Amino acid sequence: MLITFKSDAASDVIMFHHHAKELLSIIGKDPEDAKGIVTVEQIPDAIERLRLAIAQDRARQRELEQDPDQEEADREAGRTGIAARVALAQRAWPLLDMLECSQKDRVPVVWGV
């Protein structure tokens, strides 16, 4: 299942349901809501929450990259190259960009509509 985020300030952002639910939870929205809105007033807080989550994920990634045991485990599991894990920052960037554009244009972000 896919979820589409929409805003008059940016192109649609489409992502798999389970990834969208994670991001909705991070920005303070109920991940079980099939549709919803990030109002103009809520956007600054959503941006801050997403940036914080991205920074924390990047810190975890740096720790993992310095762990030789994790590198070996990833290689054995086939999680290298194109099969490597996709970081939260990579998944969150399109939504973060949409939120920032929406903040600039003072328009809400919606999903499920």
Residue frames as a rotation matrix with the C-alpha (Angstrom) as fourth column:
MET 1
0.583 0.812 0.000 0.00
0.812 -0.583 0.000 0.00
0.000 0.000 -1.000 0.00
LEU 2
-0.495 -0.737 0.460 1.19
0.749 -0.631 -0.204 3.52
0.441 0.243 0.864 -0.81
ILE 3
0.385 0.531 -0.755 0.63
0.758 -0.648 -0.069 6.85
-0.526 -0.546 -0.652 0.89
THR 4
-0.120 -0.351 0.929 0.77
0.821 -0.561 -0.105 10.10
0.558 0.750 0.356 -1.05
PHE 5
-0.107 -0.006 -0.994 1.64
0.696 -0.715 -0.071 13.36
-0.710 -0.700 0.081 0.66
LYS 6
0.078 0.235 0.969 0.33
0.906 -0.422 0.029 16.44
0.415 0.876 -0.246 -1.14
SER 7
-0.033 -0.077 -0.997 0.98
0.561 -0.827 0.045 20.16
-0.828 -0.557 0.070 -0.92
ASP 8
0.901 0.368 0.230 0.31
0.404 -0.518 -0.754 23.08
-0.159 0.772 -0.615 -3.21
ALA 9
0.686 -0.691 -0.227 3.95
-0.611 -0.717 0.336 24.09
-0.395 -0.092 -0.914 -2.66
ALA 10
-0.440 -0.893 0.095 5.66
-0.751 0.425 0.505 20.92
-0.491 0.151 -0.858 -3.92
SER 11
-0.274 0.262 -0.925 5.31
-0.676 0.632 0.379 17.80
0.684 0.730 0.004 -6.02
ASP 12
0.776 0.615 0.141 3.57
-0.559 0.565 0.607 14.81
0.293 -0.550 0.782 -4.47
VAL 13
-0.487 -0.846 0.216 5.66
-0.857 0.415 -0.306 12.52
0.169 -0.334 -0.927 -2.26
ILE 14
0.638 0.679 -0.362 4.71
-0.632 0.731 0.258 8.85
0.440 0.064 0.896 -2.56
MET 15
-0.535 -0.832 0.146 6.03
-0.779 0.420 -0.465 6.19
0.325 -0.363 -0.873 -0.22
PHE 16
-0.400 0.337 -0.852 5.26
0.215 0.938 0.270 2.75
0.891 -0.075 -0.447 1.07
HIS 17
0.545 0.811 0.211 2.74
-0.064 -0.210 0.976 2.69
0.836 -0.545 -0.063 3.89
HIS 18
0.698 -0.258 -0.667 5.10
0.703 0.421 0.573 1.35
0.133 -0.870 0.476 6.57
HIS 19
-0.464 -0.883 0.076 7.73
0.862 -0.470 -0.191 4.02
0.204 -0.023 0.979 5.84
ALA 20
-0.316 0.447 0.837 5.11
0.016 -0.879 0.476 6.79
0.949 0.164 0.271 5.77
LYS 21
0.725 0.621 -0.298 3.73
0.261 0.152 0.953 5.58
0.637 -0.769 -0.051 9.11
GLU 22
0.134 -0.772 -0.621 7.19
0.991 0.104 0.084 5.90
0.000 -0.627 0.779 10.67
LEU 23
-0.757 -0.448 0.476 7.55
0.502 -0.865 -0.015 9.47
0.418 0.227 0.879 9.41
LEU 24
0.097 0.870 0.483 4.03
-0.014 -0.484 0.875 10.40
0.995 -0.091 -0.035 10.52
SER 25
0.695 0.105 -0.711 4.84
0.651 0.327 0.685 9.15
0.304 -0.939 0.159 13.99
ILE 26
-0.329 -0.919 -0.216 8.05
0.944 -0.311 -0.112 11.19
0.036 -0.241 0.970 14.04
ILE 27
-0.775 0.009 0.632 6.25
0.172 -0.959 0.224 14.42
0.609 0.282 0.742 13.12
GLY 28
-0.937 0.339 0.084 3.66
-0.171 -0.235 -0.957 13.86
-0.304 -0.911 0.278 15.83
LYS 29
-0.194 0.895 -0.402 0.77
-0.963 -0.096 0.252 12.55
0.187 0.436 0.880 13.76
ASP 30
0.184 0.352 0.918 -1.21
-0.533 0.820 -0.207 9.36
-0.826 -0.451 0.338 14.35
PRO 31
-0.741 -0.579 -0.340 0.34
-0.591 0.323 0.739 6.81
-0.318 0.749 -0.581 11.98
GLU 32
-0.706 0.539 0.460 -2.93
0.509 0.837 -0.200 4.87
-0.493 0.092 -0.865 11.91
ASP 33
0.135 0.761 -0.635 -4.89
-0.127 -0.622 -0.773 7.78
-0.983 0.185 0.013 10.40
ALA 34
0.100 -0.020 0.995 -5.65
0.859 0.506 -0.076 6.95
-0.502 0.862 0.068 6.76
LYS 35
0.110 -0.101 0.989 -5.79
0.684 -0.714 -0.149 10.64
0.722 0.692 -0.009 5.96
GLY 36
0.413 -0.019 -0.910 -4.72
0.822 -0.422 0.382 13.78
-0.392 -0.906 -0.159 7.69
ILE 37
0.697 -0.137 0.704 -3.19
0.304 -0.833 -0.463 17.22
0.650 0.536 -0.539 7.59
VAL 38
-0.214 -0.728 -0.651 -0.15
0.954 -0.299 0.020 19.06
-0.209 -0.617 0.759 8.86
THR 39
0.799 0.600 0.043 -1.50
0.599 -0.786 -0.153 22.57
-0.058 0.149 -0.987 9.26
VAL 40
0.409 -0.633 0.657 0.57
0.173 -0.654 -0.737 25.65
0.896 0.415 -0.159 8.54
GLU 41
0.537 -0.144 0.831 0.85
-0.765 -0.497 0.409 26.20
0.354 -0.856 -0.377 12.29
GLN 42
0.847 -0.154 0.508 2.10
-0.186 0.810 0.556 22.62
-0.497 -0.566 0.657 12.84
ILE 43
0.877 -0.480 0.006 4.72
0.171 0.300 -0.939 22.65
0.449 0.824 0.345 10.09
PRO 44
0.243 -0.869 0.431 7.60
-0.729 -0.457 -0.510 24.25
0.640 -0.190 -0.744 12.08
ASP 45
0.192 -0.129 0.973 7.30
-0.852 0.470 0.230 21.60
-0.487 -0.873 -0.020 14.81
ALA 46
0.913 0.177 0.368 7.07
0.011 0.890 -0.456 18.81
-0.408 0.420 0.811 12.21
ILE 47
0.699 -0.715 -0.007 10.22
-0.169 -0.156 -0.973 20.10
0.695 0.681 -0.230 10.50
GLU 48
0.058 -0.696 0.715 12.10
-0.956 -0.245 -0.161 20.27
0.288 -0.674 -0.680 13.79
ARG 49
0.455 0.186 0.871 11.04
-0.574 0.809 0.127 16.75
-0.681 -0.558 0.475 14.78
LEU 50
0.988 -0.062 0.141 12.06
0.147 0.641 -0.753 15.35
-0.044 0.765 0.643 11.41
ARG 51
0.463 -0.872 0.162 15.44
-0.452 -0.389 -0.803 17.11
0.763 0.298 -0.574 11.47
LEU 52
0.076 -0.399 0.914 16.12
-0.986 0.109 0.130 15.77
-0.152 -0.910 -0.385 14.98
ALA 53
0.705 0.249 0.664 15.22
-0.219 0.967 -0.130 12.21
-0.674 -0.054 0.737 13.95
ILE 54
0.909 -0.416 -0.020 17.48
0.059 0.176 -0.983 12.51
0.412 0.892 0.185 10.90
ALA 55
0.203 -0.871 0.447 20.39
-0.791 -0.415 -0.450 13.75
0.577 -0.263 -0.773 13.03
GLN 56
0.198 -0.072 0.977 19.92
-0.810 0.549 0.205 10.89
-0.551 -0.833 0.050 15.50
ASP 57
0.913 0.174 0.369 19.76
0.043 0.858 -0.511 8.35
-0.405 0.483 0.776 12.68
ARG 58
0.699 -0.715 -0.019 22.92
-0.224 -0.193 -0.955 9.75
0.679 0.672 -0.295 11.09
ALA 59
0.051 -0.673 0.738 24.72
-0.991 -0.123 -0.044 9.45
0.120 -0.730 -0.673 14.44
ARG 60
0.473 0.194 0.859 23.62
-0.420 0.907 0.027 5.79
-0.774 -0.374 0.511 14.72
GLN 61
0.994 -0.099 0.044 24.77
0.082 0.426 -0.901 5.17
0.070 0.899 0.431 11.15
ARG 62
0.375 -0.912 0.163 28.22
-0.675 -0.390 -0.626 6.63
0.635 0.125 -0.763 11.92
GLU 63
0.043 -0.313 0.949 28.51
-0.902 0.395 0.171 4.32
-0.429 -0.864 -0.265 14.93
LEU 64
0.740 0.313 0.595 27.54
-0.092 0.924 -0.372 1.30
-0.666 0.221 0.712 12.85
GLU 65
0.900 -0.420 -0.120 30.01
-0.145 -0.029 -0.989 2.21
0.412 0.907 -0.087 10.12
GLN 66
0.064 -0.919 0.388 32.82
-0.890 -0.228 -0.394 2.17
0.451 -0.320 -0.833 12.70
ASP 67
0.227 0.102 0.969 31.82
-0.705 0.703 0.092 -1.27
-0.672 -0.704 0.231 13.99
PRO 68
-0.591 -0.543 -0.597 33.77
-0.807 0.414 0.422 -3.96
0.018 0.731 -0.682 12.08
ASP 69
-0.839 0.341 0.425 31.40
0.169 0.904 -0.393 -6.67
-0.518 -0.258 -0.816 13.36
GLN 70
0.182 0.948 -0.260 28.40
-0.028 -0.260 -0.965 -4.85
-0.983 0.182 -0.021 11.87
GLU 71
0.030 -0.258 -0.966 30.21
-0.942 -0.331 0.059 -4.44
-0.334 0.908 -0.253 8.56
GLU 72
-0.917 -0.392 -0.075 30.89
-0.397 0.881 0.257 -8.18
-0.034 0.265 -0.963 8.45
ALA 73
-0.512 0.806 0.298 27.27
0.315 0.499 -0.808 -8.99
-0.799 -0.320 -0.509 9.41
ASP 74
0.312 0.618 -0.721 25.98
-0.466 -0.562 -0.683 -6.72
-0.828 0.550 0.113 6.64
ARG 75
-0.362 -0.534 -0.764 28.30
-0.931 0.157 0.331 -8.35
-0.057 0.831 -0.554 4.11
GLU 76
-0.975 -0.015 0.222 27.20
-0.037 0.995 -0.096 -11.84
-0.220 -0.102 -0.970 5.16
ALA 77
-0.205 0.978 0.044 23.53
0.363 0.118 -0.924 -10.84
-0.909 -0.173 -0.379 4.96
GLY 78
-0.320 0.018 0.947 24.02
0.947 0.016 0.320 -9.34
-0.009 1.000 -0.022 1.50
ARG 79
0.746 0.606 -0.277 23.30
0.623 -0.781 -0.032 -5.78
-0.236 -0.149 -0.960 2.66
THR 80
-0.255 -0.852 -0.458 26.00
0.342 -0.523 0.781 -4.08
-0.904 0.043 0.425 0.62
GLY 81
-0.953 -0.173 0.247 26.02
0.289 -0.296 0.910 -1.97
-0.085 0.939 0.333 -2.52
ILE 82
-0.639 0.759 0.123 22.56
-0.398 -0.464 0.792 -1.55
0.658 0.456 0.598 -3.98
ALA 83
0.139 0.691 -0.709 21.11
0.367 0.629 0.685 -3.87
0.920 -0.355 -0.166 -1.29
ALA 84
-0.832 -0.504 -0.231 22.45
0.408 -0.274 -0.871 -1.70
0.376 -0.819 0.434 1.56
ARG 85
-0.118 0.795 -0.595 20.00
0.952 -0.081 -0.296 -0.40
-0.284 -0.601 -0.747 4.12
VAL 86
-0.144 0.182 0.973 18.25
0.476 -0.849 0.229 2.87
0.868 0.496 0.036 3.29
ALA 87
-0.826 -0.277 -0.491 18.73
0.561 -0.324 -0.762 5.37
0.052 -0.905 0.423 6.08
LEU 88
0.100 0.887 -0.450 15.95
0.871 -0.297 -0.391 7.41
-0.481 -0.353 -0.803 7.62
ALA 89
-0.238 -0.259 -0.936 17.52
-0.057 -0.958 0.279 10.57
-0.970 0.120 0.213 6.21
GLN 90
-0.988 -0.145 -0.047 17.16
-0.062 0.103 0.993 9.20
-0.139 0.984 -0.110 2.70
ARG 91
-0.477 0.878 0.048 13.52
0.847 0.444 0.292 8.26
0.235 0.180 -0.955 3.24
ALA 92
0.152 0.575 -0.804 12.63
0.823 -0.524 -0.219 11.46
-0.547 -0.628 -0.553 5.10
TRP 93
-0.738 -0.585 -0.336 14.29
0.355 -0.760 0.544 13.98
-0.573 0.282 0.769 2.80
PRO 94
-0.735 0.475 0.484 11.42
0.414 -0.250 0.875 14.30
0.537 0.844 -0.013 0.27
LEU 95
0.331 0.885 -0.326 8.88
0.830 -0.109 0.546 14.88
0.448 -0.452 -0.771 3.05
LEU 96
0.012 -0.421 -0.907 11.20
0.755 -0.591 0.284 17.33
-0.655 -0.689 0.311 4.82
ASP 97
-0.922 -0.358 0.149 11.65
0.353 -0.619 0.701 19.24
-0.158 0.699 0.697 1.56
MET 98
-0.301 0.898 0.321 7.87
0.586 -0.091 0.805 19.32
0.752 0.431 -0.499 1.07
LEU 99
0.423 0.449 -0.787 7.34
0.906 -0.234 0.353 20.61
-0.026 -0.862 -0.506 4.60
GLU 100
-0.392 -0.661 -0.640 9.95
0.582 -0.717 0.383 23.34
-0.712 -0.222 0.666 4.11
CYS 101
-0.906 0.127 0.403 8.40
0.311 -0.447 0.839 24.44
0.287 0.886 0.366 0.80
SER 102
0.033 0.996 -0.079 4.95
0.721 0.031 0.692 24.39
0.692 -0.080 -0.717 2.41
GLN 103
0.165 -0.060 -0.984 6.20
0.877 -0.447 0.174 26.49
-0.451 -0.892 -0.021 5.31
LYS 104
-0.814 -0.549 -0.190 7.64
0.381 -0.752 0.538 29.04
-0.439 0.366 0.821 2.89
ASP 105
-0.807 0.543 0.231 4.37
0.056 -0.319 0.946 29.22
0.587 0.777 0.227 0.90
ARG 106
-0.804 0.474 0.360 2.21
-0.515 -0.250 -0.820 28.96
-0.299 -0.844 0.445 4.05
VAL 107
0.109 0.818 -0.565 0.17
-0.861 0.362 0.358 26.00
0.497 0.447 0.744 2.81
PRO 108
0.328 0.071 0.942 -0.66
-0.763 0.608 0.220 22.71
-0.557 -0.791 0.254 4.58
VAL 109
-0.709 -0.458 -0.537 0.53
-0.653 0.713 0.254 19.20
0.266 0.531 -0.805 3.79
VAL 110
0.278 0.863 0.422 -2.12
-0.896 0.391 -0.208 16.48
-0.345 -0.321 0.882 3.51
TRP 111
-0.876 -0.433 -0.213 -2.16
-0.482 0.808 0.337 12.73
0.026 0.398 -0.917 2.95
GLY 112
-0.814 0.520 0.259 -4.79
0.431 0.839 -0.333 10.18
-0.391 -0.159 -0.907 2.06
VAL 113
0.050 0.866 -0.497 -7.04
-0.029 -0.496 -0.868 12.61
-0.998 0.058 0.001 0.20
